[in-house]
Amino acid sequence: MTLLPWQGRRIHVIGIGGAGMSAYAAAAAALGASVSGSDLADSPFAESLRGLRGVDVRIGHDVGNIPDGAGVEVFWSSAIKPDNIELVAALERGLVVRPRADLLGELTRMRRTIGVAGAHGKTTTASMIVAGLRAGGLDPGYVIGGTLRETGRNGEWGSGEWLVVEADESDRSMLALDVEIAVLTSVELDHHAEFGSRLELERAYRAFVAGARVAVIRDRPELIGLRAGAVVGYDAPEPVLLVGGRSEFEFRGRSVRLGVPGAHNAENAAAALEVCVAAGADIDRAIAGLEAFKGAARRFELLGSTQTGAAVYDDYAHHPTEIAATLAAARTIGQAGRGHRDRSGRVVAVFQPHLYSRTAELAREFGAALAGADVVVVVDVYPARERAVDFPGVSGRLIAAAAVDASDGRPVYWLPGIDDAERVLRGLLRDGDLCLVIGAGDIDRLGRRLVA
């Protein structure tokens, strides 16, 4: 029997239910490791791991979750606090304890790796790359931050020579990766607790693209200038036809008809196709793969309709630029796409801010972006790894107030609790409306309630 590369390794993952960590765990299991892990709450990502051989997922952090013995390697998510009971216990036992970047870094050293970085579009662009390479018969491995709808998973090891990963700047983990093809979609200061200035952030991106053999970078002077060597530039194709929830454009003399809306997705697709060409995929087959691409979960994902006939979509946007792009895409769909601001076809944006630090720094920008909707609802901050006590006076109300200032008299609701928002929306939404629940926290729960 052929031994798998990681046969005999015992890996414990603290935060295994997260979008990224669950994908790393799946890859480790595919390589033969025995994988255990825990998370504070259950999630679809944790559930997807339960069907994998050699993976033990437990809900709730407890010292007993860590396997016995001295040979256990413990990896922790960046969302895990230093006083986490399992992390403390692992250190007291003298186990090898490493950040999540080390685990992903190991994976990238086993395959030719495509790393997608940037403030916006990482998951969708990476998903499109996977779709293009799969259509080309290259069967790449992938570990991404959202579920690929075609496979129902956010990670598979695959049998091909390529691995597609998201290169995350939020904790500088992108600098631990061994990347052959680097993609850079955008640079915006988004993680204020990690980077003190845009200059500091640009230094990190400069280091990321420097080591790659090929750099596929959005064609903007401030981005191209981050790379000292040769660059494959890309941009939003012109013209882009946006109609009926689709986007159509030309790429290298070929017609591309995407099944996902928005000019920003045409731009993501252009980046993905440049990567597919650089990786050796047949361009026509790659285009066919992107045309069949259904999108990544929580990226403009249709959840269903309310009893009153409003369509409800879920989107992971958590930065003002992303929100503006998502709302622009919503205008291309159905009645809302005709740009009406009357009593039919309204775009209703329901936003859950993510992180107190981001809310404090970008409240005005969030308000201005949300003002692109006909009706705005703001709920309170999803704290993730932060604590409210460390940010006195910061809440979603700051964003609601900014939206009022920017919305030219259109209605804005400040409804801190999910239950409050659900109750108001059930009376507010009507036939022909398009309701977008937006945010990187658990706002999708609200969307699913509305269509249940």
C-alpha positions as CSV (number, residue, x, y, z in Angstrom):
1,M,0.0,0.0,0.0
2,T,1.3,3.4,-1.0
3,L,1.8,5.7,2.0
4,L,0.3,9.2,1.7
5,P,2.7,12.1,2.2
6,W,1.4,13.1,5.7
7,Q,0.6,9.6,6.9
8,G,1.3,9.3,10.6
9,R,1.0,13.1,11.3
10,R,-1.6,14.1,14.0
11,I,-2.9,17.6,13.5
12,H,-5.3,19.4,15.8
13,V,-6.9,22.6,14.5
14,I,-8.4,25.2,16.8
15,G,-11.0,27.1,14.9
16,I,-11.6,24.2,12.5
17,G,-15.1,25.4,11.5
18,G,-13.9,28.6,9.8
19,A,-14.0,29.1,6.1
20,G,-10.2,28.8,5.7
21,M,-9.3,26.5,8.5
22,S,-11.8,23.9,7.4
23,A,-10.3,23.8,3.9
24,Y,-6.8,23.4,5.3
25,A,-8.1,20.5,7.5
26,A,-9.6,18.8,4.5
27,A,-6.4,19.0,2.6
28,A,-4.4,17.6,5.5
29,A,-6.8,14.7,5.8
30,A,-6.5,14.1,2.0
31,L,-2.7,13.9,2.5
32,G,-3.1,11.1,5.1
33,A,-2.9,13.0,8.4
34,S,-5.2,12.2,11.3
35,V,-7.0,15.5,11.9
36,S,-9.0,16.7,14.9
37,G,-10.3,20.1,15.7
38,S,-12.8,22.2,17.5
39,D,-14.8,25.4,17.2
40,L,-16.9,27.5,19.4
41,A,-20.1,27.0,17.3
42,D,-21.2,24.7,14.5
43,S,-21.0,25.8,10.9
44,P,-21.6,24.5,7.4
45,F,-17.9,24.2,7.0
46,A,-17.6,22.1,10.1
47,E,-20.4,19.9,8.9
48,S,-18.8,19.3,5.6
49,L,-15.7,17.9,7.4
50,R,-17.7,15.3,9.3
51,G,-18.0,13.1,6.2
52,L,-14.3,13.0,5.6
53,R,-12.3,10.0,6.7
54,G,-9.8,10.7,9.5
55,V,-11.4,14.0,10.7
56,D,-12.8,14.5,14.2
57,V,-14.8,17.7,14.6
58,R,-16.0,18.9,18.1
59,I,-18.1,21.9,19.0
60,G,-17.0,23.8,22.0
61,H,-13.4,24.3,23.2
62,D,-12.2,21.9,25.8
63,V,-8.8,20.5,26.9
64,G,-10.1,17.0,26.2
65,N,-10.4,17.8,22.5
66,I,-6.7,17.6,22.0
67,P,-5.6,14.0,21.3
68,D,-3.3,12.3,23.9
69,G,0.4,11.9,23.3
70,A,3.4,14.0,22.5
71,G,3.3,14.0,18.7
72,V,0.3,16.3,18.2
73,E,0.8,19.4,16.1
74,V,-1.6,22.2,17.0
75,F,-2.6,24.9,14.5
76,W,-4.7,27.9,15.5
77,S,-6.9,30.3,13.6
78,S,-6.1,34.0,13.7
79,A,-9.6,34.4,15.3
80,I,-8.5,32.4,18.4
81,K,-7.5,34.4,21.5
82,P,-4.2,33.8,23.3
83,D,-6.2,32.7,26.4
84,N,-8.1,30.0,24.5
85,I,-8.3,26.9,26.8
86,E,-7.0,24.5,24.2
87,L,-4.1,26.8,23.1
88,V,-3.0,27.2,26.7
89,A,-3.2,23.5,27.3
90,A,-1.2,22.7,24.2
91,L,1.6,25.1,25.2
92,E,1.6,23.6,28.8
93,R,2.0,20.1,27.3
94,G,4.9,21.2,25.2
95,L,3.2,20.4,21.9
96,V,4.2,22.1,18.7
97,V,1.9,25.1,18.4
98,R,1.9,27.1,15.1
99,P,-0.3,29.7,13.4
100,R,-2.6,28.8,10.5
101,A,-0.2,30.4,8.0
102,D,2.3,27.7,8.7
103,L,-0.1,25.0,7.7
104,L,-1.1,26.7,4.5
105,G,2.5,27.5,3.8
106,E,3.3,23.7,4.0
107,L,0.6,23.0,1.5
108,T,1.8,25.6,-1.0
109,R,5.3,24.0,-0.9
110,M,3.8,20.7,-2.1
111,R,2.2,22.0,-5.3
112,R,2.7,24.7,-7.9
113,T,0.6,27.4,-6.2
114,I,-1.6,30.2,-7.5
115,G,-2.2,32.7,-4.7
116,V,-4.9,35.3,-4.9
117,A,-4.5,38.5,-2.8
118,G,-6.2,41.8,-2.5
119,A,-8.7,43.7,-0.4
120,H,-11.6,42.6,-2.7
121,G,-12.6,39.7,-4.9
122,K,-10.2,37.0,-3.5
123,T,-12.8,34.3,-3.1
124,T,-14.7,34.9,-6.3
125,T,-11.5,35.3,-8.4
126,A,-10.0,32.1,-6.8
127,S,-13.2,30.2,-7.4
128,M,-13.2,31.3,-11.1
129,I,-9.6,30.2,-11.5
130,V,-10.6,26.8,-10.1
131,A,-13.6,26.6,-12.5
132,G,-11.4,27.5,-15.5
133,L,-8.6,25.0,-14.6
134,R,-11.1,22.2,-13.8
135,A,-12.8,22.8,-17.2
136,G,-9.4,22.5,-18.8
137,G,-8.9,19.1,-17.3
138,L,-6.1,20.2,-14.9
139,D,-8.0,19.1,-11.7
140,P,-6.4,21.7,-9.3
141,G,-6.4,21.5,-5.6
142,Y,-7.9,24.5,-3.9
143,V,-8.4,26.0,-0.4
144,I,-10.7,29.0,-0.6
145,G,-12.8,31.1,1.8
146,G,-16.1,30.1,0.4
147,T,-17.9,27.1,-0.9
148,L,-17.6,26.4,-4.6
149,R,-21.1,25.7,-5.7
150,E,-20.1,23.2,-8.4
151,T,-18.4,20.9,-5.8
152,G,-20.2,21.9,-2.6
153,R,-16.8,22.3,-0.9
154,N,-14.3,25.0,0.0
155,G,-11.3,22.7,-0.4
156,E,-10.1,19.6,-2.2
157,W,-6.6,18.3,-2.8
158,G,-7.2,17.3,-6.4
159,S,-4.9,15.2,-8.6
160,G,-3.3,18.0,-10.7
161,E,-0.1,19.9,-10.3
162,W,-1.7,23.2,-9.3
163,L,-3.1,24.5,-6.0
164,V,-5.3,27.6,-5.8
165,V,-5.3,29.5,-2.5
166,E,-6.4,32.8,-1.1
167,A,-3.5,34.8,0.2
168,D,-4.8,36.7,3.2
169,E,-3.3,40.0,4.3
170,S,-5.4,40.3,7.5
171,D,-2.8,38.6,9.6
172,R,0.1,38.7,7.0
173,S,-0.3,35.0,6.4
174,M,0.1,35.6,2.7
175,L,3.8,36.2,3.4
176,A,4.2,32.5,4.5
177,L,3.2,31.1,1.2
178,D,5.3,29.7,-1.7
179,V,3.5,31.2,-4.7
180,E,4.4,30.6,-8.4
181,I,1.6,32.8,-9.8
182,A,0.5,35.7,-7.7
183,V,-2.7,37.6,-8.3
184,L,-3.3,41.1,-6.8
185,T,-6.8,42.5,-7.3
186,S,-6.7,45.6,-5.2
187,V,-5.1,47.4,-2.2
188,E,-7.2,49.2,0.4
189,L,-6.5,49.6,4.1
190,D,-9.1,47.2,5.5
191,H,-7.5,45.6,8.6
192,H,-6.7,48.6,10.8
193,A,-5.7,46.6,13.8
194,E,-3.0,44.9,11.7
195,F,-1.6,47.7,9.6
196,G,-0.9,51.2,10.9
197,S,-0.9,52.8,7.4
198,R,-1.4,52.1,3.7
199,L,2.4,52.4,3.3
200,E,2.9,49.5,5.7
201,L,0.2,47.5,3.8
202,E,1.9,48.1,0.5
203,R,5.2,46.8,1.8
204,A,3.4,43.5,2.6
205,Y,1.9,43.3,-0.8
206,R,5.2,44.2,-2.4
207,A,6.9,41.3,-0.6
208,F,4.0,38.9,-1.7
209,V,4.3,39.6,-5.4
210,A,8.1,39.8,-5.4
211,G,8.6,36.0,-5.0
212,A,6.3,34.9,-7.7
213,R,7.3,33.8,-11.2
214,V,4.3,35.4,-12.7
215,A,2.3,38.3,-11.3
216,V,-1.2,39.0,-12.5
217,I,-2.1,42.5,-11.3
218,R,-4.9,44.8,-11.9
219,D,-3.7,47.5,-14.3
220,R,-3.5,50.5,-12.0
221,P,-0.2,52.4,-11.6
222,E,-0.2,52.2,-7.8
223,L,-0.7,48.4,-8.1
224,I,1.7,47.6,-11.0
225,G,4.3,49.7,-9.2
226,L,4.4,47.2,-6.3
227,R,6.1,44.6,-8.5
228,A,9.8,45.1,-9.6
229,G,9.7,42.5,-12.3
230,A,7.4,41.7,-15.3
231,V,3.7,42.0,-14.8
232,V,0.6,40.6,-16.6
233,G,-1.8,43.4,-16.3
234,Y,-5.6,43.0,-16.4
235,D,-8.5,45.4,-16.2
236,A,-12.3,45.4,-16.4
237,P,-13.1,44.4,-20.1
238,E,-14.7,47.2,-22.2
239,P,-17.4,47.2,-23.0
240,V,-19.3,45.0,-20.4
241,L,-22.9,44.3,-21.2
242,L,-24.8,43.9,-17.9
243,V,-28.3,42.5,-18.3
244,G,-30.6,40.1,-16.6
245,G,-28.1,39.1,-13.9
246,R,-25.4,38.3,-16.4
247,S,-22.3,40.0,-17.7
248,E,-20.9,39.7,-21.2
249,F,-17.6,40.9,-22.6
250,E,-14.7,40.1,-24.9
251,F,-11.4,38.5,-23.9
252,R,-8.6,38.1,-26.4
253,G,-11.1,38.2,-29.3
254,R,-13.4,35.7,-27.7
255,S,-16.9,36.3,-26.3
256,V,-17.4,35.5,-22.6
257,R,-20.9,35.2,-21.2
258,L,-20.9,35.0,-17.4
259,G,-23.9,33.8,-15.4
260,V,-23.0,36.1,-12.5
261,P,-23.9,39.8,-12.4
262,G,-21.8,43.0,-12.1
263,A,-18.9,44.7,-13.8
264,H,-16.7,43.7,-10.9
265,N,-17.3,40.0,-11.8
266,A,-16.2,40.7,-15.3
267,E,-13.0,42.1,-13.9
268,N,-12.6,39.0,-11.6
269,A,-13.1,36.8,-14.7
270,A,-10.5,38.7,-16.7
271,A,-8.0,38.1,-13.9
272,A,-9.0,34.4,-13.7
273,L,-8.6,33.9,-17.4
274,E,-5.1,35.5,-17.4
275,V,-4.1,33.1,-14.7
276,C,-5.6,30.1,-16.6
277,V,-3.5,31.1,-19.6
278,A,-0.3,31.4,-17.5
279,A,-1.0,28.0,-15.9
280,G,-1.2,26.3,-19.3
281,A,-5.0,25.8,-19.6
282,D,-6.7,25.8,-22.9
283,I,-8.3,29.3,-23.2
284,D,-11.5,28.1,-24.9
285,R,-12.1,25.4,-22.3
286,A,-11.3,27.8,-19.5
287,I,-13.9,30.3,-20.9
288,A,-16.5,27.5,-21.0
289,G,-15.7,26.8,-17.3
290,L,-16.2,30.4,-16.3
291,E,-19.5,30.6,-18.3
292,A,-20.8,27.6,-16.4
293,F,-19.6,29.1,-13.1
294,K,-22.5,29.6,-10.7
295,G,-20.6,31.7,-8.1
296,A,-19.2,31.0,-4.7
297,A,-21.5,30.7,-1.7
298,R,-22.3,34.0,0.0
299,R,-21.2,35.9,-3.0
300,F,-24.4,37.4,-4.4
301,E,-26.1,34.1,-3.6
302,L,-29.8,33.9,-4.2
303,L,-31.4,32.5,-1.1
304,G,-35.0,32.5,-2.3
305,S,-38.1,34.7,-2.0
306,T,-40.2,36.0,0.8
307,Q,-43.9,35.2,1.1
308,T,-44.6,38.6,-0.3
309,G,-42.4,38.0,-3.4
310,A,-39.2,39.9,-2.6
311,A,-36.0,38.2,-3.8
312,V,-33.4,37.7,-1.1
313,Y,-29.7,37.6,-1.9
314,D,-26.8,37.0,0.5
315,D,-23.4,38.7,-0.1
316,Y,-20.2,38.6,2.0
317,A,-19.2,42.2,1.2
318,H,-17.7,43.9,4.3
319,H,-15.9,46.9,2.9
320,P,-17.4,50.1,1.3
321,T,-16.0,49.4,-2.1
322,E,-17.4,45.9,-2.1
323,I,-20.8,47.1,-1.0
324,A,-20.9,49.7,-3.8
325,A,-20.1,47.0,-6.4
326,T,-22.7,44.6,-5.0
327,L,-25.4,47.3,-5.0
328,A,-24.4,48.2,-8.6
329,A,-24.8,44.6,-9.6
330,A,-28.2,44.4,-7.9
331,R,-29.4,47.2,-10.2
332,T,-28.8,44.9,-13.2
333,I,-31.3,42.3,-12.0
334,G,-35.0,42.4,-12.8
335,Q,-37.1,45.4,-11.8
336,A,-34.3,46.7,-9.6
337,G,-32.0,46.6,-12.6
338,R,-34.0,49.3,-14.3
339,G,-32.9,51.8,-11.7
340,H,-36.3,52.7,-10.4
341,R,-36.6,54.6,-7.2
342,D,-40.4,54.3,-7.0
343,R,-42.6,51.9,-5.2
344,S,-41.6,48.9,-7.3
345,G,-38.3,47.1,-7.8
346,R,-36.6,48.6,-4.8
347,V,-33.1,47.5,-3.7
348,V,-33.2,47.0,0.1
349,A,-29.7,46.7,1.7
350,V,-29.4,45.1,5.1
351,F,-25.9,45.5,6.4
352,Q,-24.1,43.9,9.4
353,P,-20.8,45.6,10.0
354,H,-17.8,43.3,10.7
355,L,-15.3,44.3,13.4
356,Y,-15.5,47.4,15.6
357,S,-12.1,48.7,14.3
358,R,-13.3,48.7,10.7
359,T,-16.6,50.3,11.7
360,A,-14.8,53.1,13.6
361,E,-12.5,53.9,10.7
362,L,-14.9,53.6,7.8
363,A,-18.3,54.6,9.1
364,R,-18.7,57.5,6.7
365,E,-17.6,55.5,3.7
366,F,-20.0,52.6,4.6
367,G,-22.9,55.1,4.9
368,A,-22.0,56.6,1.5
369,A,-21.9,53.1,-0.1
370,L,-25.1,52.0,1.4
371,A,-26.9,55.1,0.1
372,G,-26.9,53.4,-3.3
373,A,-29.9,51.4,-2.1
374,D,-33.5,52.5,-2.0
375,V,-33.9,51.4,1.6
376,V,-31.1,50.8,4.1
377,V,-31.2,48.6,7.3
378,V,-28.2,48.5,9.6
379,V,-27.8,46.0,12.4
380,D,-25.1,46.0,15.0
381,V,-21.5,45.0,14.6
382,Y,-20.4,41.3,14.3
383,P,-17.4,41.4,16.6
384,A,-15.5,38.4,15.3
385,R,-12.2,38.5,17.2
386,E,-12.8,41.9,18.8
387,R,-14.5,43.0,22.0
388,A,-17.0,45.9,22.3
389,V,-15.4,47.0,25.6
390,D,-12.2,47.9,23.7
391,F,-14.1,50.2,21.4
392,P,-16.3,52.5,23.5
393,G,-19.0,54.3,21.6
394,V,-18.6,52.2,18.4
395,S,-21.7,50.5,17.1
396,G,-23.6,50.0,13.8
397,R,-25.4,53.2,14.7
398,L,-22.4,55.2,13.4
399,I,-23.0,53.7,10.0
400,A,-26.8,54.2,10.1
401,A,-26.2,57.9,10.9
402,A,-23.8,58.2,8.0
403,A,-26.3,56.5,5.7
404,V,-28.9,59.0,6.7
405,D,-26.6,61.9,5.8
406,A,-25.9,60.4,2.4
407,S,-29.2,58.9,1.4
408,D,-31.0,62.1,0.2
409,G,-34.1,61.4,2.3
410,R,-34.5,57.7,1.5
411,P,-35.4,55.5,4.5
412,V,-32.7,54.3,6.8
413,Y,-33.4,51.9,9.7
414,W,-31.2,51.3,12.7
415,L,-32.3,47.9,14.0
416,P,-29.5,46.5,16.3
417,G,-30.8,43.0,16.8
418,I,-31.4,40.3,14.1
419,D,-34.9,39.6,15.5
420,D,-35.8,43.3,15.3
421,A,-34.6,43.5,11.7
422,E,-36.5,40.4,10.8
423,R,-39.8,41.7,12.2
424,V,-39.5,45.0,10.4
425,L,-38.4,43.5,7.1
426,R,-41.3,41.1,7.0
427,G,-43.6,44.1,7.0
428,L,-41.4,46.2,4.7
429,L,-40.5,43.8,1.8
430,R,-43.0,43.4,-1.1
431,D,-43.3,41.9,-4.5
432,G,-40.5,43.1,-6.9
433,D,-38.1,44.1,-4.2
434,L,-34.6,42.8,-4.2
435,C,-33.3,42.4,-0.6
436,L,-29.5,42.1,-0.1
437,V,-28.3,40.9,3.3
438,I,-24.7,42.0,3.4
439,G,-21.7,41.3,5.7
440,A,-19.0,38.9,6.7
441,G,-20.6,37.8,10.0
442,D,-23.8,35.7,10.5
443,I,-26.2,38.1,8.7
444,D,-27.0,35.2,6.3
445,R,-29.1,33.7,9.2
446,L,-31.5,36.7,8.7
447,G,-31.7,36.1,5.0
448,R,-32.5,32.4,5.5
449,R,-35.2,33.3,8.0
450,L,-36.8,35.7,5.6
451,V,-37.2,33.0,2.9
452,A,-38.1,30.1,5.2
